[in-house]
Amino acid sequence: MRLIVDLNRCQGYAQCAYLAPDVFTMHEEEALLYASQVGQEQHEPVMRAAAACPVQAILLDRLDERIPEKAGPRGG
């Protein structure tokens, strides 16, 4: 899962750091540090953190979780 935080929107409430401390950390009082790629084991905490963000600053790209479409018959 790829993750992006809109740092212009982030207000430093630190809910994400509380819910997914292996991915999000607060540096001093205002700066948020985060991993832009997270493994499968972190998906649930990251989704909870994104849902808990009061300003919805956390964006998730879960393209890697989609099941590829089965190829249909070729030709005619």
Biopython code that builds the backbone (N, CA, C, O; Angstrom):
import numpy as np
from Bio.PDB.StructureBuilder import StructureBuilder

atoms = [
    (1, "MET", "N", (0.845, -1.171, 0.000)),
    (1, "MET", "CA", (0.000, 0.000, 0.000)),
    (1, "MET", "C", (0.893, 1.238, 0.000)),
    (1, "MET", "O", (1.854, 1.342, 0.762)),
    (2, "ARG", "N", (0.546, 2.158, -0.868)),
    (2, "ARG", "CA", (1.260, 3.430, -0.907)),
    (2, "ARG", "C", (0.455, 4.448, -0.123)),
    (2, "ARG", "O", (-0.776, 4.432, -0.143)),
    (3, "LEU", "N", (1.150, 5.322, 0.560)),
    (3, "LEU", "CA", (0.480, 6.252, 1.450)),
    (3, "LEU", "C", (1.044, 7.647, 1.245)),
    (3, "LEU", "O", (2.252, 7.836, 1.099)),
    (4, "ILE", "N", (0.142, 8.619, 1.238)),
    (4, "ILE", "CA", (0.521, 10.024, 1.084)),
    (4, "ILE", "C", (-0.200, 10.815, 2.168)),
    (4, "ILE", "O", (-1.384, 10.595, 2.421)),
    (5, "VAL", "N", (0.509, 11.727, 2.800)),
    (5, "VAL", "CA", (-0.111, 12.614, 3.776)),
    (5, "VAL", "C", (-0.037, 14.030, 3.222)),
    (5, "VAL", "O", (1.037, 14.515, 2.865)),
    (6, "ASP", "N", (-1.178, 14.680, 3.156)),
    (6, "ASP", "CA", (-1.229, 16.076, 2.735)),
    (6, "ASP", "C", (-0.770, 16.919, 3.925)),
    (6, "ASP", "O", (-1.553, 17.234, 4.821)),
    (7, "LEU", "N", (0.500, 17.273, 3.913)),
    (7, "LEU", "CA", (1.089, 17.997, 5.044)),
    (7, "LEU", "C", (0.563, 19.418, 5.170)),
    (7, "LEU", "O", (0.704, 20.033, 6.227)),
    (8, "ASN", "N", (-0.037, 19.950, 4.116)),
    (8, "ASN", "CA", (-0.686, 21.258, 4.215)),
    (8, "ASN", "C", (-1.989, 21.162, 4.988)),
    (8, "ASN", "O", (-2.403, 22.117, 5.645)),
    (9, "ARG", "N", (-2.623, 20.024, 4.908)),
    (9, "ARG", "CA", (-3.886, 19.797, 5.613)),
    (9, "ARG", "C", (-3.654, 19.304, 7.042)),
    (9, "ARG", "O", (-4.434, 19.624, 7.939)),
    (10, "CYS", "N", (-2.589, 18.529, 7.264)),
    (10, "CYS", "CA", (-2.298, 17.938, 8.575)),
    (10, "CYS", "C", (-2.172, 19.032, 9.637)),
    (10, "CYS", "O", (-1.488, 20.035, 9.437)),
    (11, "GLN", "N", (-2.840, 18.820, 10.757)),
    (11, "GLN", "CA", (-2.811, 19.782, 11.857)),
    (11, "GLN", "C", (-2.036, 19.264, 13.068)),
    (11, "GLN", "O", (-1.987, 19.933, 14.100)),
    (12, "GLY", "N", (-1.428, 18.077, 12.951)),
    (12, "GLY", "CA", (-0.602, 17.550, 14.031)),
    (12, "GLY", "C", (-1.378, 16.980, 15.202)),
    (12, "GLY", "O", (-0.880, 16.993, 16.328)),
    (13, "TYR", "N", (-2.587, 16.480, 14.969)),
    (13, "TYR", "CA", (-3.367, 15.876, 16.050)),
    (13, "TYR", "C", (-2.756, 14.565, 16.534)),
    (13, "TYR", "O", (-3.015, 14.146, 17.662)),
    (14, "ALA", "N", (-1.956, 13.918, 15.705)),
    (14, "ALA", "CA", (-1.183, 12.714, 16.037)),
    (14, "ALA", "C", (-2.021, 11.462, 16.275)),
    (14, "ALA", "O", (-1.540, 10.506, 16.882)),
    (15, "GLN", "N", (-3.246, 11.455, 15.814)),
    (15, "GLN", "CA", (-4.052, 10.240, 15.921)),
    (15, "GLN", "C", (-3.406, 9.104, 15.131)),
    (15, "GLN", "O", (-3.443, 7.948, 15.555)),
    (16, "CYS", "N", (-2.821, 9.430, 14.000)),
    (16, "CYS", "CA", (-2.168, 8.421, 13.166)),
    (16, "CYS", "C", (-0.973, 7.808, 13.899)),
    (16, "CYS", "O", (-0.767, 6.595, 13.848)),
    (17, "ALA", "N", (-0.195, 8.637, 14.572)),
    (17, "ALA", "CA", (0.977, 8.147, 15.305)),
    (17, "ALA", "C", (0.564, 7.252, 16.470)),
    (17, "ALA", "O", (1.290, 6.327, 16.834)),
    (18, "TYR", "N", (-0.588, 7.524, 17.044)),
    (18, "TYR", "CA", (-1.101, 6.698, 18.130)),
    (18, "TYR", "C", (-1.597, 5.348, 17.602)),
    (18, "TYR", "O", (-1.348, 4.313, 18.220)),
    (19, "LEU", "N", (-2.299, 5.355, 16.459)),
    (19, "LEU", "CA", (-2.903, 4.134, 15.924)),
    (19, "LEU", "C", (-1.953, 3.277, 15.095)),
    (19, "LEU", "O", (-2.125, 2.060, 15.026)),
    (20, "ALA", "N", (-0.960, 3.888, 14.471)),
    (20, "ALA", "CA", (-0.002, 3.139, 13.641)),
    (20, "ALA", "C", (1.407, 3.673, 13.901)),
    (20, "ALA", "O", (2.005, 4.294, 13.021)),
    (21, "PRO", "N", (1.939, 3.437, 15.096)),
    (21, "PRO", "CA", (3.233, 4.023, 15.468)),
    (21, "PRO", "C", (4.425, 3.507, 14.663)),
    (21, "PRO", "O", (5.472, 4.153, 14.634)),
    (22, "ASP", "N", (4.281, 2.366, 14.015)),
    (22, "ASP", "CA", (5.377, 1.856, 13.182)),
    (22, "ASP", "C", (5.442, 2.564, 11.836)),
    (22, "ASP", "O", (6.429, 2.430, 11.112)),
    (23, "VAL", "N", (4.408, 3.309, 11.498)),
    (23, "VAL", "CA", (4.337, 3.994, 10.203)),
    (23, "VAL", "C", (4.435, 5.507, 10.361)),
    (23, "VAL", "O", (5.112, 6.169, 9.575)),
    (24, "PHE", "N", (3.760, 6.064, 11.379)),
    (24, "PHE", "CA", (3.707, 7.509, 11.599)),
    (24, "PHE", "C", (4.406, 7.869, 12.904)),
    (24, "PHE", "O", (4.226, 7.192, 13.916)),
    (25, "THR", "N", (5.196, 8.926, 12.880)),
    (25, "THR", "CA", (5.802, 9.448, 14.105)),
    (25, "THR", "C", (5.786, 10.974, 14.050)),
    (25, "THR", "O", (5.910, 11.585, 12.989)),
    (26, "MET", "N", (5.630, 11.555, 15.215)),
    (26, "MET", "CA", (5.688, 13.008, 15.307)),
    (26, "MET", "C", (7.116, 13.397, 15.657)),
    (26, "MET", "O", (7.712, 12.853, 16.586)),
    (27, "HIS", "N", (7.652, 14.341, 14.906)),
    (27, "HIS", "CA", (8.986, 14.872, 15.168)),
    (27, "HIS", "C", (8.795, 16.238, 15.797)),
    (27, "HIS", "O", (8.310, 17.170, 15.155)),
    (28, "GLU", "N", (9.179, 16.347, 17.052)),
    (28, "GLU", "CA", (8.942, 17.547, 17.852)),
    (28, "GLU", "C", (7.439, 17.773, 17.965)),
    (28, "GLU", "O", (6.693, 16.802, 18.085)),
    (29, "GLU", "N", (6.977, 18.988, 17.932)),
    (29, "GLU", "CA", (5.558, 19.280, 18.162)),
    (29, "GLU", "C", (4.706, 19.247, 16.900)),
    (29, "GLU", "O", (3.515, 18.947, 16.978)),
    (30, "GLU", "N", (5.281, 19.547, 15.744)),
    (30, "GLU", "CA", (4.451, 19.761, 14.567)),
    (30, "GLU", "C", (4.768, 18.903, 13.355)),
    (30, "GLU", "O", (3.888, 18.723, 12.514)),
    (31, "ALA", "N", (5.946, 18.375, 13.218)),
    (31, "ALA", "CA", (6.340, 17.685, 11.995)),
    (31, "ALA", "C", (5.985, 16.205, 12.049)),
    (31, "ALA", "O", (6.358, 15.497, 12.984)),
    (32, "LEU", "N", (5.266, 15.755, 11.041)),
    (32, "LEU", "CA", (4.896, 14.350, 10.936)),
    (32, "LEU", "C", (5.857, 13.650, 9.986)),
    (32, "LEU", "O", (6.095, 14.119, 8.873)),
    (33, "LEU", "N", (6.399, 12.541, 10.425)),
    (33, "LEU", "CA", (7.222, 11.679, 9.580)),
    (33, "LEU", "C", (6.434, 10.403, 9.350)),
    (33, "LEU", "O", (5.759, 9.911, 10.255)),
    (34, "TYR", "N", (6.520, 9.859, 8.124)),
    (34, "TYR", "CA", (5.768, 8.647, 7.823)),
    (34, "TYR", "C", (6.439, 7.846, 6.722)),
    (34, "TYR", "O", (7.202, 8.382, 5.918)),
    (35, "ALA", "N", (6.143, 6.554, 6.700)),
    (35, "ALA", "CA", (6.650, 5.671, 5.654)),
    (35, "ALA", "C", (5.700, 5.775, 4.464)),
    (35, "ALA", "O", (4.486, 5.663, 4.635)),
    (36, "SER", "N", (6.227, 5.984, 3.277)),
    (36, "SER", "CA", (5.355, 6.137, 2.108)),
    (36, "SER", "C", (4.877, 4.794, 1.550)),
    (36, "SER", "O", (3.888, 4.741, 0.819)),
    (37, "GLN", "N", (5.566, 3.730, 1.888)),
    (37, "GLN", "CA", (5.154, 2.374, 1.494)),
    (37, "GLN", "C", (5.005, 1.540, 2.756)),
    (37, "GLN", "O", (5.876, 1.565, 3.625)),
    (38, "VAL", "N", (3.915, 0.807, 2.860)),
    (38, "VAL", "CA", (3.722, -0.044, 4.027)),
    (38, "VAL", "C", (3.408, -1.459, 3.590)),
    (38, "VAL", "O", (2.760, -1.683, 2.568)),
    (39, "GLY", "N", (3.877, -2.404, 4.377)),
    (39, "GLY", "CA", (3.651, -3.814, 4.086)),
    (39, "GLY", "C", (2.271, -4.271, 4.520)),
    (39, "GLY", "O", (1.545, -3.549, 5.204)),
    (40, "GLN", "N", (1.928, -5.460, 4.119)),
    (40, "GLN", "CA", (0.619, -6.048, 4.405)),
    (40, "GLN", "C", (0.296, -6.031, 5.900)),
    (40, "GLN", "O", (-0.853, -5.803, 6.280)),
    (41, "GLU", "N", (1.287, -6.267, 6.741)),
    (41, "GLU", "CA", (1.057, -6.325, 8.185)),
    (41, "GLU", "C", (0.648, -4.974, 8.775)),
    (41, "GLU", "O", (0.126, -4.923, 9.889)),
    (42, "GLN", "N", (0.876, -3.887, 8.047)),
    (42, "GLN", "CA", (0.523, -2.549, 8.532)),
    (42, "GLN", "C", (-0.762, -1.996, 7.917)),
    (42, "GLN", "O", (-1.194, -0.899, 8.272)),
    (43, "HIS", "N", (-1.376, -2.744, 6.997)),
    (43, "HIS", "CA", (-2.561, -2.226, 6.308)),
    (43, "HIS", "C", (-3.694, -1.862, 7.269)),
    (43, "HIS", "O", (-4.261, -0.774, 7.160)),
    (44, "GLU", "N", (-4.029, -2.734, 8.193)),
    (44, "GLU", "CA", (-5.145, -2.467, 9.098)),
    (44, "GLU", "C", (-4.889, -1.243, 9.985)),
    (44, "GLU", "O", (-5.747, -0.363, 10.063)),
    (45, "PRO", "N", (-3.720, -1.162, 10.661)),
    (45, "PRO", "CA", (-3.474, 0.043, 11.470)),
    (45, "PRO", "C", (-3.462, 1.326, 10.644)),
    (45, "PRO", "O", (-3.923, 2.365, 11.117)),
    (46, "VAL", "N", (-2.947, 1.272, 9.425)),
    (46, "VAL", "CA", (-2.898, 2.469, 8.581)),
    (46, "VAL", "C", (-4.302, 2.878, 8.153)),
    (46, "VAL", "O", (-4.613, 4.068, 8.117)),
    (47, "MET", "N", (-5.150, 1.910, 7.830)),
    (47, "MET", "CA", (-6.525, 2.244, 7.452)),
    (47, "MET", "C", (-7.282, 2.842, 8.638)),
    (47, "MET", "O", (-8.089, 3.754, 8.461)),
    (48, "ARG", "N", (-7.029, 2.340, 9.828)),
    (48, "ARG", "CA", (-7.644, 2.921, 11.030)),
    (48, "ARG", "C", (-7.139, 4.344, 11.257)),
    (48, "ARG", "O", (-7.911, 5.239, 11.603)),
    (49, "ALA", "N", (-5.853, 4.539, 11.062)),
    (49, "ALA", "CA", (-5.270, 5.870, 11.236)),
    (49, "ALA", "C", (-5.863, 6.852, 10.229)),
    (49, "ALA", "O", (-6.186, 7.985, 10.587)),
    (50, "ALA", "N", (-6.009, 6.431, 8.984)),
    (50, "ALA", "CA", (-6.587, 7.304, 7.955)),
    (50, "ALA", "C", (-8.029, 7.659, 8.308)),
    (50, "ALA", "O", (-8.440, 8.807, 8.142)),
    (51, "ALA", "N", (-8.790, 6.697, 8.787)),
    (51, "ALA", "CA", (-10.186, 6.944, 9.160)),
    (51, "ALA", "C", (-10.285, 7.867, 10.368)),
    (51, "ALA", "O", (-11.241, 8.633, 10.485)),
    (52, "ALA", "N", (-9.314, 7.803, 11.261)),
    (52, "ALA", "CA", (-9.345, 8.599, 12.492)),
    (52, "ALA", "C", (-8.818, 10.013, 12.309)),
    (52, "ALA", "O", (-9.010, 10.852, 13.189)),
    (53, "CYS", "N", (-8.167, 10.297, 11.206)),
    (53, "CYS", "CA", (-7.596, 11.632, 10.994)),
    (53, "CYS", "C", (-8.716, 12.678, 10.961)),
    (53, "CYS", "O", (-9.582, 12.614, 10.089)),
    (54, "PRO", "N", (-8.715, 13.634, 11.888)),
    (54, "PRO", "CA", (-9.786, 14.628, 11.951)),
    (54, "PRO", "C", (-9.898, 15.508, 10.711)),
    (54, "PRO", "O", (-10.973, 16.035, 10.424)),
    (55, "VAL", "N", (-8.807, 15.674, 9.976)),
    (55, "VAL", "CA", (-8.829, 16.536, 8.791)),
    (55, "VAL", "C", (-8.685, 15.747, 7.495)),
    (55, "VAL", "O", (-8.540, 16.330, 6.420)),
    (56, "GLN", "N", (-8.724, 14.412, 7.599)),
    (56, "GLN", "CA", (-8.641, 13.521, 6.430)),
    (56, "GLN", "C", (-7.433, 13.847, 5.549)),
    (56, "GLN", "O", (-7.557, 13.995, 4.334)),
    (57, "ALA", "N", (-6.269, 13.957, 6.184)),
    (57, "ALA", "CA", (-5.039, 14.296, 5.473)),
    (57, "ALA", "C", (-4.313, 13.077, 4.919)),
    (57, "ALA", "O", (-3.364, 13.230, 4.150)),
    (58, "ILE", "N", (-4.735, 11.868, 5.292)),
    (58, "ILE", "CA", (-4.038, 10.647, 4.878)),
    (58, "ILE", "C", (-4.743, 10.037, 3.675)),
    (58, "ILE", "O", (-5.932, 9.721, 3.730)),
    (59, "LEU", "N", (-3.997, 9.876, 2.591)),
    (59, "LEU", "CA", (-4.525, 9.291, 1.364)),
    (59, "LEU", "C", (-3.876, 7.932, 1.152)),
    (59, "LEU", "O", (-2.659, 7.794, 1.278)),
    (60, "LEU", "N", (-4.686, 6.926, 0.831)),
    (60, "LEU", "CA", (-4.185, 5.569, 0.637)),
    (60, "LEU", "C", (-4.369, 5.144, -0.810)),
    (60, "LEU", "O", (-5.414, 5.387, -1.415)),
    (61, "ASP", "N", (-3.355, 4.516, -1.348)),
    (61, "ASP", "CA", (-3.423, 3.941, -2.693)),
    (61, "ASP", "C", (-3.268, 2.446, -2.521)),
    (61, "ASP", "O", (-2.181, 1.955, -2.219)),
    (62, "ARG", "N", (-4.366, 1.721, -2.715)),
    (62, "ARG", "CA", (-4.350, 0.285, -2.488)),
    (62, "ARG", "C", (-4.416, -0.485, -3.796)),
    (62, "ARG", "O", (-5.032, -1.550, -3.853)),
    (63, "LEU", "N", (-3.799, 0.027, -4.834)),
    (63, "LEU", "CA", (-3.816, -0.650, -6.134)),
    (63, "LEU", "C", (-3.240, -2.058, -6.058)),
    (63, "LEU", "O", (-3.678, -2.958, -6.775)),
    (64, "ASP", "N", (-2.257, -2.241, -5.183)),
    (64, "ASP", "CA", (-1.622, -3.546, -5.082)),
    (64, "ASP", "C", (-2.542, -4.602, -4.472)),
    (64, "ASP", "O", (-2.225, -5.790, -4.524)),
    (65, "GLU", "N", (-3.676, -4.191, -3.896)),
    (65, "GLU", "CA", (-4.597, -5.123, -3.284)),
    (65, "GLU", "C", (-5.668, -5.605, -4.253)),
    (65, "GLU", "O", (-6.386, -6.558, -3.951)),
    (66, "ARG", "N", (-5.785, -4.981, -5.382)),
    (66, "ARG", "CA", (-6.810, -5.357, -6.345)),
    (66, "ARG", "C", (-6.474, -6.677, -7.012)),
    (66, "ARG", "O", (-5.315, -6.969, -7.304)),
    (67, "ILE", "N", (-7.491, -7.452, -7.241)),
    (67, "ILE", "CA", (-7.314, -8.745, -7.917)),
    (67, "ILE", "C", (-7.338, -8.484, -9.405)),
    (67, "ILE", "O", (-8.275, -7.870, -9.915)),
    (68, "PRO", "N", (-6.311, -8.946, -10.114)),
    (68, "PRO", "CA", (-6.303, -8.714, -11.569)),
    (68, "PRO", "C", (-7.461, -9.445, -12.238)),
    (68, "PRO", "O", (-7.841, -10.545, -11.838)),
    (69, "GLU", "N", (-8.011, -8.805, -13.266)),
    (69, "GLU", "CA", (-9.095, -9.431, -14.006)),
    (69, "GLU", "C", (-8.571, -10.644, -14.751)),
    (69, "GLU", "O", (-7.442, -10.659, -15.241)),
    (70, "LYS", "N", (-9.413, -11.653, -14.824)),
    (70, "LYS", "CA", (-9.040, -12.852, -15.580)),
    (70, "LYS", "C", (-9.128, -12.533, -17.050)),
    (70, "LYS", "O", (-10.053, -11.855, -17.496)),
    (71, "ALA", "N", (-8.176, -13.017, -17.792)),
    (71, "ALA", "CA", (-8.169, -12.802, -19.221)),
    (71, "ALA", "C", (-9.278, -13.632, -19.850)),
    (71, "ALA", "O", (-9.423, -14.820, -19.565)),
    (72, "GLY", "N", (-10.048, -12.992, -20.701)),
    (72, "GLY", "CA", (-11.141, -13.686, -21.391)),
    (72, "GLY", "C", (-10.611, -14.439, -22.601)),
    (72, "GLY", "O", (-9.424, -14.360, -22.917)),
    (73, "PRO", "N", (-11.479, -15.159, -23.270)),
    (73, "PRO", "CA", (-11.048, -15.888, -24.486)),
    (73, "PRO", "C", (-10.613, -14.916, -25.569)),
    (73, "PRO", "O", (-11.196, -13.845, -25.736)),
    (74, "ARG", "N", (-9.608, -15.298, -26.279)),
    (74, "ARG", "CA", (-9.068, -14.441, -27.340)),
    (74, "ARG", "C", (-9.569, -14.939, -28.694)),
    (74, "ARG", "O", (-9.884, -16.111, -28.899)),
    (75, "GLY", "N", (-9.617, -13.998, -29.570)),
    (75, "GLY", "CA", (-10.023, -14.373, -30.930)),
    (75, "GLY", "C", (-11.525, -14.486, -31.042)),
    (75, "GLY", "O", (-12.249, -14.111, -30.121)),
    (76, "GLY", "N", (-11.995, -14.993, -32.147)),
    (76, "GLY", "CA", (-13.417, -15.008, -32.312)),
    (76, "GLY", "C", (-13.889, -16.142, -33.012)),
    (76, "GLY", "O", (-15.093, -16.280, -33.224)),
]
sb = StructureBuilder()
sb.init_structure("model")
sb.init_model(0)
sb.init_chain("A")
sb.init_seg("    ")
for serial, (resi, resn, name, xyz) in enumerate(atoms, 1):
    if name == "N":
        sb.init_residue(resn, " ", resi, " ")
    sb.init_atom(name, np.array(xyz, "f"), 0.0, 1.0, " ", f" {name:<3s}", serial, name[0])
structure = sb.get_structure()
